[in-house]
Amino acid sequence: MFAALVVVTGLAIAANAVESVANFAGAAWVKQNSRAVGVPDSWLPFLGFVKGAAAVGLAVGLFWRPLGIAAAAGLVVFFVIATVLHVQRRVFHNFAGPLLFLAVSVAALWLMIAA
């Protein structure tokens, strides 16, 4: 079970770290995706900070589980909101993204609690 925790959490860390950097860099694809669901460009640095903080929290959470659980739970909430925004705005061309991030976040949370 610990190996699964490390692999899944590592995947969540990497994915959110990449997203964080892309948000801070103002990558064109990030702007396009956020604008499609009504999120203004001015929010991108904050969203990058949230994803980066969650990635760090997950990494530390491998050694101090309460922080990992909090970070994973925060990501679950974040990506539930992202999923809801996609459905509300009927933006389905990139719907797999938030669903994948949500699934990895739920798996990391479950493994943090269970392992």
Secondary structure, DSSP 8 states (H G I E B T S, - for coil): -HHHHHHHHHHHHHHHHHHHHHHHHT-HHHHHHHHHTT--GGGHHHHHHHHHHHHHHHHHHTTSHHHHHHHHHHHHHHHHHHHHHHHHTT--TTTHHHHHHHHHHHHHHHHHHH-
